[in-house]
């Protein structure tokens, strides 16, 4: 993902010249949505290839959208307010973690079934998080091994729900970017008239 987001430098200029700023941001968001969507299904596939491709798509798409989005914001505000881009980024990250993290935890806890025979401390720890389940469950006890497996499936399901939700939000953002952020080509044509 990091390599792909760094490689954006090779394509971002070409994208802006060919598409304009708004459409290029939209394409970046669409590529990121495709990558996140692939992440949602890559968990169940064998090997690393699908996961690697998904992460590369996310890195490329986010790299394009973030680079051009920051440029669009910074060029649209007075110099004294250029920090608005960083503030918006930090707020977006915090809200994304809070909302999508809450969705993932809700799904994990909602889909987790604690079987009979599990002591209350182990049940509470498993409900709390998958990491807590790993710390407290006795892997010599078949019932607790089965609970850990169920917890892992519930966690993966929560991650898939969060990934699909993210992909949908990115598609919506791509549509908005395409329609709202003008391309430089449009601005040049408009000025000529």
MONOR-V501000 format. One line per field, one symbol per residue. phi: phi as a letter, one per 30 degrees, with the letter a starting at -180 (. if undefined). psi: psi as a letter, one per 30 degrees, with the letter a starting at -180 (. if undefined). burial: b if it has 24 or more other C-alpha atoms within 12 Angstrom, else e. Layout:
phi = ???
psi = ???
burial = ???
This chain:
phi = .ddddddeedcdddddddcjdedddddeddddddddddedcdedcdiceddddddddddddddddddddddddddccdedcddddddddddddddddddddddddededdcdccddjcdeddddddddaddddddcdddccedddddddddddddddddddddddddddddddddddddcddddddddddddd
psi = eeeefefefffeeeeeeefleeeeeeeeeeeeeeeeeeeeffeflklfeeeeeeeeeeeeeeeeeeeeeeeeeeffllefgffeeeeeeeeeeeeeeeeeeeeeeeeeeefkjjlkgkleeeeeeeeeleeeeeefkjgfjeeeeeeeeeeeeeeeeeeeeeeeeeeeeeeeeeeeeefejkleeeeeeeef.
burial = eeebbeebeebbeebbeebbbbbbbbbbbbbbbbbbbbbbebbeeeeeeebbbbbbbbbbbbbbbbbbbbbbbeeeeeeeeeeebeeeeeeeeeeeeeebbebbbbbbbeebbbeeebeeebbebbbebbeebbebbeeeeeebebbbebbbbbbbbbbbbbbbbbbeebbebbeebbeebbbeeeeeeeeee
